[in-house]
């Protein structure tokens, strides 16, 4: 799928990146814990806080890079990045000295993750080149694009051309988007311009336009859930009809991780080495039982997924698509968050894996401002009560 030299370059760059990140590919502007000697230590809930799976205001020993101080408080006079507190014997490091000054003053630093404030990019040193710097800059553009229109191009950098587009080594790359959500499609297309990804736009099946006759066959699902499933189902059919070997699917409510292309290349090299006959690989999803998942032996980027939903992006092989279609899922549709689907599908022989950490995340989490879901926030079709609904009522 990828040239060997490219894979090697990606792997070496990512190894450098991971050395510079705090833990397991994560980088943030706070420490979950601090060792007795004053250095970084991992807390049990660090990654849950970073991934915003656990949200709130958390006391932490150290916050750096982006810190909010109230200079009107008397306590601020006791804080310093340069002058350590009395009897300090720790490292001569500015942010660690600040943390100890907080502790000596009887105060505590806190991290707030109930709102999204942006991302801190990984500091690059002499081992990285201008190409790596550009990829970080591209990531900043992608993040700025999440909450607003694309940043305008400055006339002073007009010589910077957009990268040529390709399909990342796949036979097809799909973007699923509702036609009545053009703002999401525009945002994603701009993201693909930045990343240099050639995609095929697929209008999603709109649950609001499904006929009452079709809905009578389904079981207590929202119209959005039915439309979402059909959108994916038709792509599986298109893949088999065109005999595509491997495809990649994106939904329209995602944000990309830094160095997305490099990390995807690294992931694909692990897949081809460990599981050349893979069927499906999640790039982003919502895990329901994280503690029941484990990393794949011999890989730093692959995990065995447990039950999950909110599928943001995944890769699918031709064999995987045929297995999915062979289950005749149109006659077995159940809500995606109901575990009774296990009894409806057999044999369960899909070789499915997941990126870990994920390569894409949702633009908004449930409960955040501006969050909405056309899948979840739609009319529930109850076979017992709604079978007689008219088209106008739907």
C-alpha positions as CSV (number, residue, x, y, z in Angstrom):
1,X,0.0,0.0,0.0
2,X,2.8,2.4,0.9
3,X,6.3,2.7,-0.4
4,X,8.8,1.1,2.0
5,X,10.9,4.3,2.3
6,X,7.8,6.3,3.1
7,X,6.8,3.9,5.8
8,X,10.3,4.0,7.3
9,X,10.2,7.8,7.2
10,X,6.8,7.9,8.9
11,X,7.8,5.4,11.5
12,X,11.0,7.3,12.4
13,X,9.2,10.6,12.6
14,X,6.4,9.2,14.7
15,X,8.9,7.6,17.1
16,X,10.5,11.0,17.6
17,X,7.1,12.5,18.2
18,X,6.2,9.9,20.7
19,X,9.5,10.5,22.6
20,X,8.5,14.2,22.9
21,X,4.9,13.4,24.1
22,X,4.2,12.9,27.8
23,X,2.6,9.4,27.7
24,X,1.5,6.9,25.0
25,X,1.2,9.5,22.2
26,X,-0.6,12.1,24.3
27,X,0.6,15.7,24.8
28,X,-1.2,18.3,26.9
29,X,-0.5,21.4,29.0
30,X,-0.9,19.8,32.4
31,X,0.5,17.0,34.5
32,X,-1.8,14.5,36.2
33,X,0.7,13.8,38.9
34,X,4.2,14.7,40.0
35,X,6.9,12.4,41.4
36,X,8.6,13.0,44.7
37,X,11.6,14.4,42.8
38,X,9.4,16.9,41.0
39,X,9.2,15.3,37.6
40,X,6.2,14.2,35.5
41,X,4.2,11.2,36.8
42,X,1.2,9.6,35.2
43,X,-2.2,9.7,37.0
44,X,-4.8,7.0,36.6
45,X,-7.3,9.5,35.0
46,X,-4.9,11.5,32.9
47,X,-6.0,10.2,29.5
48,X,-9.7,10.3,30.4
49,X,-9.3,14.0,31.2
50,X,-7.3,14.6,28.0
51,X,-9.9,12.7,25.9
52,X,-12.7,14.5,27.8
53,X,-14.3,11.2,28.6
54,X,-14.2,12.5,32.2
55,X,-15.2,16.2,32.3
56,X,-15.1,18.8,35.0
57,X,-12.7,20.9,37.0
58,X,-9.7,18.9,38.3
59,X,-6.9,19.7,40.7
60,X,-3.5,19.0,39.2
61,X,0.1,19.6,40.3
62,X,1.1,21.5,37.2
63,X,-0.3,23.5,34.3
64,X,1.9,25.0,31.7
65,X,2.0,26.8,28.3
66,X,-1.6,28.3,28.6
67,X,-2.3,29.3,32.2
68,X,-4.9,31.8,33.5
69,X,-3.9,33.9,36.5
70,X,-6.0,36.3,38.5
71,X,-3.4,39.0,39.2
72,X,-5.8,40.9,41.5
73,X,-5.4,38.2,44.2
74,X,-2.7,38.6,46.9
75,X,-1.6,35.0,46.2
76,X,-0.2,36.1,42.7
77,X,2.6,38.0,44.5
78,X,4.0,34.7,45.8
79,X,4.1,33.1,42.3
80,X,7.3,33.0,40.2
81,X,8.7,31.0,37.3
82,X,12.3,31.9,38.4
83,X,12.5,32.1,42.2
84,X,11.8,28.8,43.9
85,X,10.2,28.6,47.4
86,X,12.4,28.3,50.5
87,X,14.2,24.9,50.9
88,X,13.5,23.9,47.3
89,X,15.7,21.1,46.1
90,X,14.0,20.2,42.8
91,X,15.0,20.7,39.2
92,X,15.8,24.2,37.9
93,X,12.9,24.2,35.5
94,X,10.6,27.2,35.2
95,X,7.2,25.4,35.2
96,X,8.2,23.0,38.0
97,X,9.3,26.0,40.1
98,X,5.9,27.6,39.5
99,X,4.1,24.5,40.6
100,X,6.1,24.3,43.8
101,X,5.4,28.0,44.5
102,X,1.7,27.2,44.2
103,X,2.1,24.4,46.7
104,X,4.2,26.5,49.1
105,X,1.5,29.2,49.0
106,X,-1.1,26.6,50.0
107,X,-2.9,26.8,46.6
108,X,-3.7,24.3,43.9
109,X,-3.6,24.5,40.1
110,X,-6.7,23.2,38.2
111,X,-7.4,22.1,34.7
112,X,-10.9,22.7,33.2
113,X,-12.0,20.6,30.3
114,X,-15.7,21.3,30.1
115,X,-15.0,23.8,27.3
116,X,-12.7,23.3,24.3
117,X,-9.9,25.8,24.4
118,X,-7.8,24.4,21.6
119,X,-4.8,22.1,21.4
120,X,-1.1,22.5,22.3
121,X,1.1,21.2,19.5
122,X,4.1,19.1,20.2
123,X,7.3,21.3,20.5
124,X,9.7,20.4,17.7
125,X,13.5,20.4,18.1
126,X,16.5,20.1,15.7
127,X,15.6,16.6,14.8
128,X,12.6,17.8,12.8
129,X,12.5,19.5,9.4
130,X,10.4,22.2,7.6
131,X,8.0,19.6,6.4
132,X,7.2,18.6,9.9
133,X,6.7,22.3,10.8
134,X,4.3,22.6,7.9
135,X,2.2,19.7,9.1
136,X,1.9,21.3,12.5
137,X,0.8,24.5,10.8
138,X,-1.8,22.5,8.8
139,X,-3.1,21.1,12.0
140,X,-3.6,24.6,13.4
141,X,-5.6,25.4,10.2
142,X,-7.7,22.3,10.7
143,X,-8.5,23.1,14.3
144,X,-9.3,26.8,13.5
145,X,-11.7,25.4,10.9
146,X,-13.7,23.4,13.4
147,X,-15.5,26.3,15.1
148,X,-15.6,28.8,12.2
149,X,-15.1,29.5,8.5
150,X,-11.7,28.7,7.0
151,X,-9.0,31.2,7.8
152,X,-8.4,33.6,5.0
153,X,-5.1,33.3,3.1
154,X,-2.7,36.1,3.8
155,X,-1.3,37.7,0.6
156,X,2.2,37.4,2.3
157,X,2.1,33.6,2.1
158,X,0.3,33.2,-1.2
159,X,3.2,31.2,-2.6
160,X,2.4,28.3,-0.3
161,X,0.5,25.9,-2.6
162,X,-2.1,23.4,-1.5
163,X,-0.7,19.8,-1.5
164,X,-1.6,17.5,-4.4
165,X,-4.5,15.1,-3.6
166,X,-4.5,11.3,-3.4
167,X,-6.6,8.6,-1.9
168,X,-4.0,7.7,0.9
169,X,-3.4,4.3,-0.8
170,X,-7.1,3.3,-0.8
171,X,-9.2,2.5,-3.8
172,X,-11.8,5.0,-2.6
173,X,-12.4,7.5,0.1
174,X,-15.9,8.5,1.0
175,X,-17.4,11.4,2.9
176,X,-21.0,10.9,4.2
177,X,-23.0,14.1,4.6
178,X,-26.6,15.2,4.7
179,X,-27.4,17.5,1.8
180,X,-29.2,19.8,4.3
181,X,-26.0,20.2,6.2
182,X,-23.9,22.1,3.6
183,X,-21.8,23.9,6.3
184,X,-20.5,20.6,7.5
185,X,-19.7,19.4,4.0
186,X,-17.9,22.7,3.2
187,X,-15.8,22.4,6.4
188,X,-14.8,18.8,5.6
189,X,-13.9,19.6,2.0
190,X,-11.6,22.4,3.2
191,X,-10.0,20.0,5.6
192,X,-9.4,17.5,2.8
193,X,-7.8,20.4,0.8
194,X,-5.4,21.0,3.6
195,X,-4.6,17.3,4.1
196,X,-4.4,16.5,0.4
197,X,-7.1,13.8,0.4
198,X,-9.2,13.0,-2.7
199,X,-12.7,12.1,-1.5
200,X,-16.0,11.1,-3.1
201,X,-18.9,12.9,-1.6
202,X,-21.9,10.6,-0.8
203,X,-25.2,12.3,0.1
204,X,-26.4,10.6,3.3
205,X,-29.8,9.0,3.4
206,X,-32.0,11.5,5.1
207,X,-34.2,9.8,7.8
208,X,-36.8,12.6,7.5
209,X,-37.5,11.5,3.9
210,X,-38.0,7.8,4.6
211,X,-41.5,6.5,3.7
212,X,-44.0,5.2,6.4
213,X,-44.1,1.8,4.6
214,X,-40.4,1.4,5.0
215,X,-40.4,2.5,8.6
216,X,-43.1,0.0,9.5
217,X,-40.5,-2.7,9.1
218,X,-38.1,-1.3,11.7
219,X,-37.9,-1.7,15.4
220,X,-37.9,1.3,17.8
221,X,-35.2,3.2,16.0
222,X,-34.9,6.9,15.3
223,X,-35.3,8.0,11.7
224,X,-31.8,9.4,11.9
225,X,-30.4,6.0,13.0
226,X,-32.1,4.3,10.0
227,X,-30.9,6.9,7.6
228,X,-27.3,6.7,9.0
229,X,-27.2,2.9,8.7
230,X,-28.5,3.0,5.1
231,X,-25.8,5.5,4.2
232,X,-23.1,3.1,5.2
233,X,-25.0,0.1,3.7
234,X,-25.1,1.6,0.3
235,X,-21.4,2.4,0.5
236,X,-20.7,-1.3,1.3
237,X,-22.7,-2.2,-1.8
238,X,-20.8,0.3,-4.0
239,X,-17.5,-1.1,-2.7
240,X,-18.4,-4.6,-3.7
241,X,-20.0,-3.6,-7.0
242,X,-16.8,-1.7,-8.0
243,X,-14.6,-4.5,-6.5
244,X,-12.6,-2.0,-4.4
245,X,-10.0,-3.7,-2.3
246,X,-9.8,-1.2,0.6
247,X,-11.9,2.0,1.3
248,X,-11.9,4.7,3.9
249,X,-15.1,6.3,5.2
250,X,-15.4,9.7,7.0
251,X,-18.5,11.2,8.6
252,X,-18.8,14.9,8.6
253,X,-18.5,15.8,12.3
254,X,-14.9,15.0,12.9
255,X,-11.6,16.7,13.7
256,X,-8.2,15.2,12.7
257,X,-5.3,14.4,15.0
258,X,-1.9,16.1,14.3
259,X,0.2,14.3,11.7
260,X,-2.9,12.4,10.5
261,X,-1.3,11.2,7.3
262,X,1.9,10.0,9.0
263,X,0.0,8.3,11.8
264,X,-2.3,6.6,9.3
265,X,0.7,5.3,7.3
266,X,2.2,4.0,10.6
267,X,-1.1,2.2,11.4
268,X,-1.3,0.7,7.9
269,X,2.2,-0.7,8.1
270,X,1.3,-2.4,11.4
271,X,-1.9,-3.8,9.9
272,X,-0.1,-5.2,6.8
273,X,2.5,-6.7,9.1
274,X,0.2,-8.2,11.7
275,X,-3.2,-8.6,10.1
276,X,-3.0,-8.6,6.3
277,X,-6.5,-10.1,6.1
278,X,-8.2,-7.4,8.3
279,X,-11.8,-6.6,7.6
280,X,-12.6,-3.4,9.4
281,X,-10.5,-0.9,11.4
282,X,-12.0,2.1,13.3
283,X,-10.1,5.4,13.2
284,X,-12.5,7.1,15.6
285,X,-15.5,6.0,17.6
286,X,-17.0,6.3,21.1
287,X,-16.0,3.5,23.4
288,X,-18.5,2.2,25.9
289,X,-16.3,-0.2,27.8
290,X,-12.7,1.1,27.6
291,X,-11.5,-1.1,30.4
292,X,-12.4,-4.2,28.5
293,X,-10.2,-3.2,25.6
294,X,-6.5,-4.1,25.2
295,X,-3.7,-3.2,22.8
296,X,-2.7,-5.7,20.1
297,X,0.5,-7.4,21.0
298,X,3.4,-6.2,18.8
299,X,1.7,-2.9,17.9
300,X,1.8,0.6,19.5
301,X,-1.3,1.8,17.5
302,X,-3.8,-1.0,17.3
303,X,-6.3,-2.3,19.9
304,X,-9.1,-5.0,20.0
305,X,-12.3,-2.9,20.2
306,X,-15.2,-3.8,22.5
307,X,-18.7,-2.6,22.2
308,X,-18.9,0.9,20.9
309,X,-21.0,3.4,18.8
310,X,-20.7,6.8,17.3
311,X,-18.6,5.6,14.3
312,X,-16.7,8.6,13.0
313,X,-14.4,7.0,10.6
314,X,-13.3,3.5,9.6
315,X,-11.4,1.5,7.0
316,X,-13.1,-1.5,5.3
317,X,-11.7,-4.3,3.1
318,X,-13.6,-5.9,0.3
319,X,-13.8,-9.1,2.3
320,X,-15.2,-7.1,5.3
321,X,-17.8,-5.5,3.1
322,X,-18.9,-8.9,1.8
323,X,-19.2,-10.3,5.3
324,X,-21.3,-7.4,6.4
325,X,-23.6,-7.7,3.4
326,X,-23.9,-11.5,3.8
327,X,-25.5,-10.9,7.1
328,X,-28.5,-9.3,5.3
329,X,-28.6,-6.5,7.8
330,X,-31.6,-4.7,6.2
331,X,-33.8,-7.4,7.8
332,X,-32.1,-7.2,11.1
333,X,-31.9,-3.5,11.9
334,X,-31.8,-2.7,15.7
335,X,-30.7,0.4,17.4
336,X,-26.9,0.7,17.5
337,X,-26.9,1.1,21.3
338,X,-28.7,-2.1,21.9
339,X,-26.6,-5.2,22.6
340,X,-29.4,-7.6,21.4
341,X,-27.9,-7.3,17.9
342,X,-25.5,-10.0,19.0
343,X,-28.3,-12.6,18.8
344,X,-29.3,-11.4,15.3
345,X,-25.9,-11.8,13.5
346,X,-24.1,-15.0,13.0
347,X,-21.4,-16.0,12.3
348,X,-19.6,-13.2,14.0
349,X,-16.4,-13.6,12.0
350,X,-15.5,-10.0,11.2
351,X,-11.8,-9.3,11.9
352,X,-12.3,-5.8,13.4
353,X,-9.6,-3.7,15.1
354,X,-9.3,0.0,16.2
355,X,-6.7,2.7,16.2
356,X,-5.5,3.5,19.7
357,X,-5.1,6.4,20.2
358,X,-7.8,7.4,17.7
359,X,-6.8,9.3,14.6
360,X,-10.1,11.3,14.5
361,X,-12.3,12.7,17.2
362,X,-15.8,14.4,17.2
363,X,-15.9,18.1,16.7
364,X,-18.3,18.4,19.6
365,X,-19.1,16.0,22.5
366,X,-22.6,15.3,23.8
367,X,-23.8,18.2,26.0
368,X,-21.4,20.8,24.7
369,X,-22.6,24.1,23.2
370,X,-23.5,23.7,19.5
371,X,-23.7,19.9,19.7
372,X,-26.4,18.3,17.8
373,X,-27.0,15.0,16.1
374,X,-29.2,14.3,13.2
375,X,-29.0,10.6,14.2
376,X,-30.0,10.9,17.8
377,X,-32.2,14.0,17.8
378,X,-34.9,12.6,15.5
379,X,-38.3,10.9,15.7
380,X,-38.3,7.4,17.3
381,X,-40.1,4.9,15.1
382,X,-41.9,2.4,17.4
383,X,-43.3,-0.5,15.5
384,X,-46.1,-1.0,18.0
385,X,-47.2,2.6,18.2
386,X,-46.1,4.3,15.0
387,X,-46.9,1.8,12.3
388,X,-50.1,3.7,11.4
389,X,-48.4,7.2,11.2
390,X,-49.2,9.0,8.0
391,X,-46.5,10.5,5.8
392,X,-47.6,14.0,6.9
393,X,-47.2,13.0,10.6
394,X,-43.7,11.7,9.9
